[in-house]
Amino acid sequence: MGIIANIVMEPKDRESMLDSGYWLKRFARYKPLEVHIFCDEHTSAAQAIVMFNYDWNGFMNATEFEKSFETDHRGKKDWNAQKRHPGSNIYGWCARADDNDTEGPIGEYIRKEGKLRTISDLVQEAAQNKNLIVENLANKIDLTNENLDELQYKYNEKNLSLSRMLEEKDRLHYAFVEETRMMQRNSRENIRRILEEQENLSHELEIKKKKIDIWSKELNKREALTERERQKLDEDRRKNEQRNNSLQLASLEQKKADENVLRLVEEQKREKEEALKKILKLKEELDAKQKLEMEIADLKGKLQVMKHLGDADDAAVQKKMEEMNDELKEKMEDLGALEDLNTTLITKERQSNDELQEARKELIQGFQDLLGARTNIGIKRMGEIDVKPFQNACKQKYSPDEAEVQAMTQCSSWQELLKDPNWHPFKIINVGGTPEEIIIEEDEKVKKLKEMGDEIYLAVITALKELNEYNPSGRYVISELWNFKEGRKATLKEAIAYSVGNITKLKRRRT
């Protein structure tokens, strides 16, 4: 701390002399931190404390500050000698022990904010600080070595994990290629079979048309018979004409149905081939992306190891790290390009999936008459409660007429409850590392269902699970192509094959 005494202020300069910024600027060469001014309201003189850094540099600056005043004979000794008649000059010196014991605002501030120390105290404190710094640095070096060992272990672990992932990826890719080839063979076989059946049906239709023409010619030859026979022949002719017209209409309908089936088959084949090509391309891009990610992870691991092992001042190490950073930057740019391409492919794949879903909806809507619930392939209303368990339960409690009404009422009540999105009696558990949703048995409505019997409980919970799986957001019943024989959702290929079979049976019944 430096002390400035006898600050004489003229009325015009009073405001500027009381500003600490003025004194900071005036003594800027000694690098003061701040200036505190103590003004006596009864006199025009003031005193100030100049604060310096609490280190050796601050001590040197304070000493230079004191010498500048002593050179001009305005140091502490001069102040004590001229204290009664100081004049207008200011005096300055470094604060010491005797200033610490003085009365007045200067002494109070020094005792409050200052700390009285000797040179030996400063030296000892510096030595202690130095030892503390050395100890902290040693601890940091030990901690860095531990972190380096941990990073090396993680790097080895990740490297082993990546190797296993590559092996698993190759195995899955091989299985995927084999499954794709099998699907293509099955698709070609189904198309060949459909075309053969269509050709056989057309041939049978032509044979029947020829037979009808022969019968018509024979009827025309017998016009010379009796009136009764003629009337009978006329009646037979009308019947044959009606039958012929029916066959022609059936032929036209068969032709249209065959064209629709062939178009659907061709569209399905084309869409499947495009989807397979997109999937294969997406797999290739995904493999390239995974390879890039592994290379980036490997480069990052190597950079971390070199940062901890290498000497920061070694030019060779610095050059190698710069090369690796450039390579890492290039890999990151390649990864960004692959991610953009991957996003584009995923968007196209989603469009293809949307088109397949639209085709599935059209198939459900157009073949309602052909696909029934009592066949292997049919339409199932997902989320609709089976009323039979309610009918069976109500028949045991009510008369036949009332039982039917009660069953429909209870079933409708639970069907409405299924539409409520606030009723979601599911919880998620981990089974073998895979999250699964199960029914919360403690739910009040679930308990009520159990009280109504196992059949009703199973019917309502089955419908609830179907809604949760097929329409969790809307919570309303939707129609779905269903394989009743295997208890699963039917594929487009199965539905088309079954539709073609039904068209063939319908044609045979008409002929």
C-alpha positions as CSV (number, residue, x, y, z in Angstrom):
1,M,0.0,0.0,0.0
2,G,1.1,3.5,-0.7
3,I,0.0,6.6,1.3
4,I,-0.6,10.0,-0.3
5,A,-0.8,12.9,2.2
6,N,-1.7,16.6,1.9
7,I,-4.0,16.5,-1.2
8,V,-4.9,20.2,-1.3
9,M,-8.0,20.8,-3.4
10,E,-9.2,24.1,-5.0
11,P,-12.9,24.5,-5.3
12,K,-12.7,24.2,-9.1
13,D,-10.6,21.0,-8.9
14,R,-12.3,19.4,-6.0
15,E,-14.4,17.0,-8.1
16,S,-11.6,15.8,-10.2
17,M,-9.2,15.4,-7.2
18,L,-11.7,13.2,-5.4
19,D,-12.0,10.9,-8.5
20,S,-9.9,7.7,-8.1
21,G,-9.5,7.6,-11.9
22,Y,-7.5,10.8,-11.8
23,W,-4.9,9.2,-9.4
24,L,-4.9,5.9,-11.2
25,K,-4.0,7.8,-14.4
26,R,-1.4,10.0,-12.7
27,F,0.5,7.0,-11.1
28,A,-0.2,4.6,-14.0
29,R,3.6,3.9,-14.4
30,Y,3.6,2.2,-11.0
31,K,0.6,-0.1,-12.0
32,P,-1.7,0.6,-9.1
33,L,-4.9,-1.5,-8.7
34,E,-7.1,1.1,-7.1
35,V,-7.1,4.3,-5.1
36,H,-9.2,5.1,-1.9
37,I,-9.5,8.8,-1.0
38,F,-10.3,10.0,2.5
39,C,-11.6,13.6,2.6
40,D,-12.0,15.8,5.6
41,E,-15.1,17.9,5.2
42,H,-13.8,20.6,7.6
43,T,-10.6,21.2,5.6
44,S,-9.7,21.5,2.0
45,A,-7.0,18.7,2.3
46,A,-7.5,15.0,1.8
47,Q,-5.5,11.7,2.0
48,A,-5.4,8.6,-0.2
49,I,-4.4,4.9,-0.1
50,V,-2.9,3.5,-3.3
51,M,-3.3,-0.3,-3.7
52,F,-0.7,-2.5,-5.5
53,N,-0.4,-6.2,-6.3
54,Y,0.2,-8.6,-3.4
55,D,3.4,-10.0,-4.8
56,W,7.0,-9.1,-5.5
57,N,6.0,-7.0,-8.6
58,G,3.6,-5.0,-6.5
59,F,6.3,-4.6,-3.8
60,M,8.7,-3.2,-6.5
61,N,6.1,-0.9,-7.9
62,A,5.3,0.4,-4.4
63,T,9.0,1.0,-3.8
64,E,9.4,2.9,-7.0
65,F,6.3,4.9,-6.0
66,E,8.0,5.8,-2.7
67,K,11.4,6.7,-4.4
68,S,9.7,9.1,-6.8
69,F,8.5,11.2,-3.8
70,E,11.8,10.9,-1.9
71,T,13.7,12.2,-5.0
72,D,11.6,15.3,-4.9
73,H,12.0,15.6,-1.0
74,R,8.4,14.8,-0.5
75,G,8.8,11.5,1.3
76,K,7.7,10.4,4.8
77,K,10.6,12.2,6.6
78,D,9.9,15.4,4.7
79,W,6.2,15.1,5.7
80,N,7.0,14.7,9.3
81,A,9.4,17.7,9.2
82,Q,6.9,20.0,7.3
83,K,3.7,18.6,8.8
84,R,2.7,21.9,10.4
85,H,3.4,24.0,7.3
86,P,3.3,21.5,4.4
87,G,2.3,23.9,1.7
88,S,0.4,22.7,-1.4
89,N,2.7,19.8,-2.3
90,I,1.5,16.2,-1.9
91,Y,3.7,13.7,0.0
92,G,3.9,9.9,-0.5
93,W,5.5,6.8,0.9
94,C,5.0,3.1,1.4
95,A,2.8,2.0,4.4
96,R,4.8,0.3,7.2
97,A,4.3,-0.8,10.8
98,D,4.1,2.7,12.2
99,D,1.4,3.7,9.7
100,N,-0.5,0.6,10.8
101,D,-0.6,2.0,14.4
102,T,-1.7,5.5,13.5
103,E,-5.0,7.0,14.4
104,G,-7.5,8.3,11.8
105,P,-9.1,6.9,8.6
106,I,-5.7,5.9,7.1
107,G,-4.7,3.7,10.0
108,E,-8.2,2.2,10.3
109,Y,-8.2,1.2,6.6
110,I,-4.6,-0.2,6.8
111,R,-5.5,-2.3,9.8
112,K,-8.7,-3.5,8.1
113,E,-7.5,-4.2,4.6
114,G,-3.8,-4.7,5.0
115,K,-1.5,-7.4,6.3
116,L,1.7,-6.6,8.0
117,R,4.5,-8.8,6.8
118,T,8.3,-8.9,6.8
119,I,10.6,-9.7,3.9
120,S,11.4,-13.1,5.4
121,D,7.7,-13.8,5.7
122,L,7.3,-13.1,2.0
123,V,10.2,-15.4,1.1
124,Q,8.8,-18.2,3.3
125,E,5.4,-17.8,1.9
126,A,6.7,-17.8,-1.7
127,A,8.7,-21.0,-0.9
128,Q,5.5,-22.6,0.5
129,N,3.5,-21.6,-2.5
130,K,6.2,-23.0,-4.8
131,N,6.2,-26.4,-2.9
132,L,2.4,-26.4,-3.1
133,I,2.5,-25.8,-6.8
134,V,5.1,-28.6,-7.3
135,E,3.0,-31.0,-5.2
136,N,-0.2,-30.1,-7.3
137,L,1.8,-30.6,-10.5
138,A,3.0,-34.0,-9.3
139,N,-0.6,-35.0,-8.5
140,K,-1.8,-33.8,-11.9
141,I,0.9,-35.9,-13.6
142,D,-0.1,-38.9,-11.6
143,L,-3.8,-38.3,-12.5
144,T,-2.9,-37.8,-16.2
145,N,-1.0,-41.1,-16.2
146,E,-4.0,-42.8,-14.7
147,N,-6.3,-41.2,-17.3
148,L,-3.9,-42.3,-20.0
149,D,-4.0,-45.9,-18.8
150,E,-7.8,-45.8,-18.7
151,L,-7.9,-44.3,-22.2
152,Q,-5.6,-47.1,-23.5
153,Y,-7.8,-49.7,-21.8
154,K,-11.0,-48.2,-23.3
155,Y,-9.3,-48.0,-26.7
156,N,-8.4,-51.7,-26.6
157,E,-11.9,-52.5,-25.5
158,K,-13.5,-50.5,-28.2
159,N,-11.2,-52.0,-30.8
160,L,-12.2,-55.5,-29.7
161,S,-15.9,-54.6,-29.8
162,L,-15.5,-53.1,-33.3
163,S,-13.9,-56.3,-34.5
164,R,-16.8,-58.4,-33.2
165,M,-19.3,-56.0,-34.7
166,L,-17.6,-56.4,-38.1
167,E,-17.8,-60.2,-37.9
168,E,-21.5,-60.0,-36.9
169,K,-22.2,-57.6,-39.7
170,D,-20.6,-60.0,-42.3
171,R,-22.6,-62.9,-41.0
172,L,-25.9,-60.9,-41.1
173,H,-25.0,-59.7,-44.6
174,Y,-24.5,-63.2,-45.9
175,A,-27.8,-64.3,-44.3
176,F,-29.6,-61.3,-45.9
177,V,-28.2,-62.1,-49.4
178,E,-29.3,-65.8,-49.1
179,E,-32.8,-64.7,-47.9
180,T,-33.1,-62.3,-50.8
181,R,-32.2,-64.9,-53.3
182,M,-34.8,-67.3,-51.9
183,M,-37.5,-64.6,-52.0
184,Q,-36.7,-63.9,-55.7
185,R,-36.9,-67.6,-56.6
186,N,-40.3,-67.9,-54.8
187,S,-41.6,-64.8,-56.5
188,R,-40.6,-66.1,-60.0
189,E,-42.2,-69.5,-59.2
190,N,-45.5,-67.9,-58.1
191,I,-45.7,-65.7,-61.2
192,R,-45.1,-68.7,-63.5
193,R,-47.8,-70.6,-61.7
194,I,-50.3,-67.7,-62.0
195,L,-49.6,-67.4,-65.7
196,E,-50.1,-71.1,-66.3
197,E,-53.4,-71.1,-64.5
198,Q,-54.6,-68.1,-66.5
199,E,-53.7,-69.8,-69.8
200,N,-55.5,-73.0,-68.7
201,L,-58.6,-71.0,-67.8
202,S,-58.6,-69.2,-71.1
203,H,-58.3,-72.5,-73.0
204,E,-61.3,-74.0,-71.1
205,L,-63.3,-70.9,-71.8
206,E,-62.7,-71.2,-75.6
207,I,-63.6,-74.9,-75.6
208,K,-67.0,-74.1,-73.9
209,K,-67.7,-71.3,-76.3
210,K,-67.1,-73.6,-79.3
211,K,-69.5,-76.2,-77.8
212,I,-72.2,-73.6,-77.4
213,D,-71.7,-72.5,-81.0
214,I,-72.1,-76.2,-82.1
215,W,-75.3,-76.6,-80.1
216,S,-76.6,-73.4,-81.6
217,K,-76.0,-74.7,-85.2
218,E,-77.8,-78.0,-84.3
219,L,-80.8,-76.1,-83.0
220,N,-81.0,-74.1,-86.2
221,K,-81.1,-77.3,-88.3
222,R,-84.1,-78.6,-86.3
223,E,-86.4,-75.6,-87.1
224,A,-88.5,-77.9,-89.4
225,L,-89.9,-79.9,-86.5
226,T,-93.4,-79.7,-85.0
227,E,-94.7,-76.5,-83.3
228,R,-94.3,-78.1,-79.9
229,E,-90.8,-79.2,-80.7
230,R,-90.1,-75.7,-82.2
231,Q,-91.4,-74.0,-79.0
232,K,-89.2,-76.3,-77.0
233,L,-86.3,-75.5,-79.2
234,D,-87.0,-71.8,-79.0
235,E,-87.1,-72.0,-75.2
236,D,-83.8,-74.0,-75.3
237,R,-82.3,-71.5,-77.6
238,R,-83.2,-68.6,-75.3
239,K,-81.7,-70.4,-72.4
240,N,-78.6,-71.1,-74.4
241,E,-78.4,-67.5,-75.4
242,Q,-78.8,-66.4,-71.8
243,R,-76.1,-68.9,-70.8
244,N,-73.9,-67.7,-73.7
245,N,-74.3,-64.1,-72.6
246,S,-73.5,-65.0,-69.0
247,L,-70.4,-66.8,-70.2
248,Q,-69.4,-63.9,-72.3
249,L,-69.9,-61.5,-69.3
250,A,-67.9,-64.0,-67.1
251,S,-65.2,-64.1,-69.8
252,L,-65.0,-60.3,-69.8
253,E,-64.9,-60.1,-66.0
254,Q,-62.3,-62.9,-66.0
255,K,-60.2,-61.0,-68.5
256,K,-60.5,-57.8,-66.5
257,A,-59.7,-59.6,-63.3
258,D,-56.7,-61.4,-65.0
259,E,-55.4,-58.0,-66.2
260,N,-55.8,-56.5,-62.7
261,V,-54.0,-59.5,-61.1
262,L,-51.2,-59.4,-63.7
263,R,-50.8,-55.6,-63.2
264,L,-50.7,-56.1,-59.4
265,V,-48.2,-58.9,-59.8
266,E,-46.0,-56.8,-62.1
267,E,-46.3,-53.8,-59.8
268,Q,-45.4,-55.9,-56.8
269,K,-42.5,-57.5,-58.6
270,R,-41.2,-54.1,-59.8
271,E,-41.7,-52.5,-56.4
272,K,-40.1,-55.4,-54.6
273,E,-37.0,-55.3,-56.9
274,E,-36.7,-51.5,-56.4
275,A,-37.1,-52.0,-52.7
276,L,-34.4,-54.7,-52.7
277,K,-32.1,-52.5,-54.7
278,K,-32.6,-49.6,-52.4
279,I,-32.1,-51.9,-49.3
280,L,-28.8,-53.3,-50.8
281,K,-27.6,-49.8,-51.6
282,L,-28.6,-48.6,-48.1
283,K,-26.7,-51.5,-46.6
284,E,-23.6,-50.6,-48.7
285,E,-23.9,-47.0,-47.6
286,L,-24.4,-48.1,-44.0
287,D,-21.4,-50.4,-44.2
288,A,-19.3,-47.5,-45.5
289,K,-20.7,-45.2,-42.8
290,Q,-19.9,-47.7,-40.1
291,K,-16.4,-48.2,-41.5
292,L,-15.8,-44.4,-41.6
293,E,-17.1,-44.1,-38.0
294,M,-14.7,-46.8,-36.9
295,E,-11.8,-45.1,-38.7
296,I,-12.8,-41.8,-37.1
297,A,-13.0,-43.4,-33.6
298,D,-9.6,-45.1,-34.3
299,L,-8.0,-41.7,-35.3
300,K,-9.5,-40.0,-32.2
301,G,-8.1,-42.7,-30.0
302,K,-4.7,-42.4,-31.5
303,L,-4.8,-38.6,-31.2
304,Q,-5.7,-38.9,-27.5
305,V,-2.8,-41.4,-26.9
306,M,-0.3,-39.1,-28.8
307,K,-1.5,-36.1,-26.8
308,H,-0.8,-37.9,-23.5
309,L,2.4,-39.8,-24.6
310,G,4.1,-37.3,-27.0
311,D,6.1,-34.2,-26.1
312,A,4.2,-31.1,-27.1
313,D,7.5,-29.4,-28.1
314,D,8.6,-32.3,-30.4
315,A,8.3,-31.1,-34.0
316,A,7.9,-34.6,-35.4
317,V,5.1,-35.3,-33.0
318,Q,3.4,-32.0,-33.8
319,K,3.6,-32.7,-37.5
320,K,2.2,-36.2,-37.1
321,M,-0.7,-34.8,-35.0
322,E,-1.4,-32.2,-37.6
323,E,-1.5,-34.9,-40.3
324,M,-3.8,-37.0,-38.2
325,N,-6.0,-34.0,-37.6
326,D,-6.2,-33.3,-41.3
327,E,-7.0,-36.9,-42.0
328,L,-9.7,-36.8,-39.2
329,K,-11.2,-33.7,-40.8
330,E,-11.3,-35.4,-44.2
331,K,-13.0,-38.5,-42.7
332,M,-15.6,-36.3,-40.9
333,E,-16.4,-34.5,-44.2
334,D,-16.8,-38.0,-45.9
335,L,-19.0,-39.1,-43.0
336,G,-21.2,-36.0,-43.4
337,A,-21.6,-36.7,-47.2
338,L,-22.5,-40.3,-46.4
339,E,-25.0,-39.2,-43.8
340,D,-26.6,-36.9,-46.4
341,L,-26.8,-39.7,-48.9
342,N,-28.1,-42.1,-46.2
343,T,-30.8,-39.6,-45.4
344,T,-31.8,-39.4,-49.1
345,L,-32.0,-43.2,-49.4
346,I,-34.0,-43.5,-46.2
347,T,-36.5,-40.9,-47.6
348,K,-36.8,-42.8,-50.8
349,E,-37.3,-46.1,-48.9
350,R,-40.0,-44.4,-46.8
351,Q,-41.8,-43.3,-50.0
352,S,-41.6,-46.9,-51.3
353,N,-43.0,-48.1,-48.0
354,D,-45.8,-45.5,-48.2
355,E,-46.7,-46.8,-51.7
356,L,-46.7,-50.4,-50.5
357,Q,-49.0,-49.3,-47.7
358,E,-51.3,-47.6,-50.1
359,A,-51.4,-50.7,-52.3
360,R,-52.3,-52.7,-49.2
361,K,-55.2,-50.4,-48.4
362,E,-56.5,-50.6,-51.9
363,L,-56.2,-54.4,-51.7
364,I,-58.2,-54.4,-48.5
365,Q,-60.9,-52.1,-49.9
366,G,-61.2,-53.9,-53.3
367,F,-61.3,-57.5,-52.2
368,Q,-63.8,-57.3,-49.3
369,D,-66.1,-59.8,-51.1
370,L,-63.3,-62.3,-51.8
371,L,-61.5,-62.3,-48.5
372,G,-63.6,-63.5,-45.5
373,A,-63.0,-64.2,-41.9
374,R,-63.6,-68.0,-42.2
375,T,-60.8,-68.6,-44.7
376,N,-57.0,-68.9,-44.3
377,I,-56.5,-65.4,-45.6
378,G,-59.1,-62.8,-44.7
379,I,-60.0,-59.4,-43.2
380,K,-59.6,-59.0,-39.5
381,R,-60.8,-55.9,-37.6
382,M,-57.9,-55.2,-35.3
383,G,-59.0,-53.9,-31.9
384,E,-62.6,-55.1,-32.1
385,I,-63.8,-57.2,-29.1
386,D,-65.2,-60.6,-29.8
387,V,-68.8,-60.6,-28.5
388,K,-69.0,-64.5,-28.1
389,P,-67.4,-64.5,-24.5
390,F,-70.0,-61.9,-23.4
391,Q,-72.8,-64.0,-25.0
392,N,-71.7,-67.1,-23.3
393,A,-71.4,-65.4,-19.9
394,C,-74.8,-63.6,-20.2
395,K,-76.6,-66.9,-21.2
396,Q,-75.8,-68.3,-17.8
397,K,-77.4,-65.3,-16.0
398,Y,-80.3,-64.0,-18.2
399,S,-83.1,-65.3,-20.5
400,P,-82.1,-65.8,-24.2
401,D,-83.6,-62.5,-25.4
402,E,-82.2,-60.4,-22.5
403,A,-78.8,-62.2,-22.6
404,E,-78.3,-61.0,-26.2
405,V,-79.1,-57.4,-25.2
406,Q,-76.9,-57.5,-22.1
407,A,-74.0,-59.1,-24.1
408,M,-74.1,-56.4,-26.8
409,T,-74.4,-53.6,-24.2
410,Q,-71.4,-54.9,-22.1
411,C,-69.3,-55.5,-25.2
412,S,-70.1,-52.0,-26.6
413,S,-69.3,-50.4,-23.2
414,W,-65.8,-52.1,-23.1
415,Q,-65.3,-51.2,-26.8
416,E,-65.9,-47.5,-26.0
417,L,-63.5,-47.7,-23.1
418,L,-60.8,-49.0,-25.4
419,K,-61.0,-45.8,-27.4
420,D,-60.1,-43.8,-24.3
421,P,-56.4,-42.8,-24.6
422,N,-56.1,-42.2,-20.9
423,W,-56.6,-45.9,-20.1
424,H,-53.2,-47.4,-20.9
425,P,-52.6,-50.3,-18.4
426,F,-49.2,-51.1,-19.7
427,K,-45.7,-51.0,-18.2
428,I,-42.3,-51.6,-19.8
429,I,-39.9,-54.2,-18.4
430,N,-36.5,-55.5,-19.7
431,V,-36.5,-59.1,-20.9
432,G,-33.1,-60.2,-22.0
433,G,-32.0,-56.6,-22.7
434,T,-35.1,-55.9,-24.8
435,P,-37.9,-53.6,-23.5
436,E,-41.4,-55.2,-23.5
437,E,-44.9,-53.9,-22.6
438,I,-46.9,-56.0,-20.2
439,I,-50.4,-55.6,-18.6
440,I,-50.5,-53.8,-15.2
441,E,-52.4,-56.4,-13.2
442,E,-53.0,-53.9,-10.4
443,D,-55.1,-51.6,-12.6
444,E,-58.7,-51.3,-11.4
445,K,-60.4,-52.0,-14.8
446,V,-58.1,-55.0,-15.3
447,K,-59.1,-56.4,-12.0
448,K,-62.8,-55.9,-12.9
449,L,-62.2,-57.8,-16.2
450,K,-60.7,-60.7,-14.3
451,E,-63.8,-60.8,-12.1
452,M,-66.0,-61.2,-15.2
453,G,-64.2,-64.4,-16.3
454,D,-61.2,-65.6,-18.2
455,E,-62.9,-65.6,-21.6
456,I,-64.0,-62.0,-21.3
457,Y,-60.7,-60.9,-19.9
458,L,-58.8,-62.5,-22.7
459,A,-61.1,-61.0,-25.4
460,V,-60.8,-57.4,-24.1
461,I,-57.1,-57.6,-23.4
462,T,-56.5,-59.1,-26.9
463,A,-58.4,-56.2,-28.5
464,L,-56.5,-53.7,-26.3
465,K,-53.1,-55.2,-27.3
466,E,-54.1,-55.1,-31.0
467,L,-55.0,-51.4,-30.7
468,N,-51.7,-50.7,-28.8
469,E,-49.8,-52.4,-31.6
470,Y,-51.6,-51.4,-34.8
471,N,-53.2,-48.1,-33.9
472,P,-51.9,-46.7,-30.5
473,S,-52.5,-43.0,-31.4
474,G,-56.0,-43.2,-32.9
475,R,-57.4,-46.0,-30.7
476,Y,-60.1,-47.0,-33.2
477,V,-60.7,-50.3,-35.0
478,I,-58.8,-50.8,-38.3
479,S,-59.1,-53.5,-41.0
480,E,-56.0,-55.6,-41.7
481,L,-55.1,-58.5,-44.1
482,W,-54.8,-61.5,-41.8
483,N,-53.4,-65.0,-42.1
484,F,-55.9,-66.9,-39.8
485,K,-54.1,-70.2,-40.3
486,E,-50.8,-68.9,-38.8
487,G,-52.3,-66.1,-36.6
488,R,-50.4,-63.2,-38.1
489,K,-50.6,-60.3,-40.6
490,A,-50.8,-61.6,-44.1
491,T,-48.3,-60.4,-46.7
492,L,-49.3,-58.8,-50.0
493,K,-48.0,-61.8,-51.9
494,E,-50.3,-64.2,-49.8
495,A,-53.3,-61.9,-50.3
496,I,-52.8,-61.7,-54.1
497,A,-52.3,-65.4,-54.5
498,Y,-55.4,-66.1,-52.5
499,S,-57.4,-63.5,-54.5
500,V,-56.3,-65.2,-57.8
501,G,-57.4,-68.6,-56.4
502,N,-60.8,-67.2,-55.5
503,I,-61.3,-65.6,-58.9
504,T,-60.6,-69.0,-60.5
505,K,-63.2,-70.7,-58.2
506,L,-65.7,-68.0,-59.0
507,K,-65.3,-68.5,-62.7
508,R,-65.6,-72.3,-62.4
509,R,-68.9,-71.9,-60.5
510,R,-70.3,-69.7,-63.2
511,T,-69.3,-72.1,-66.0
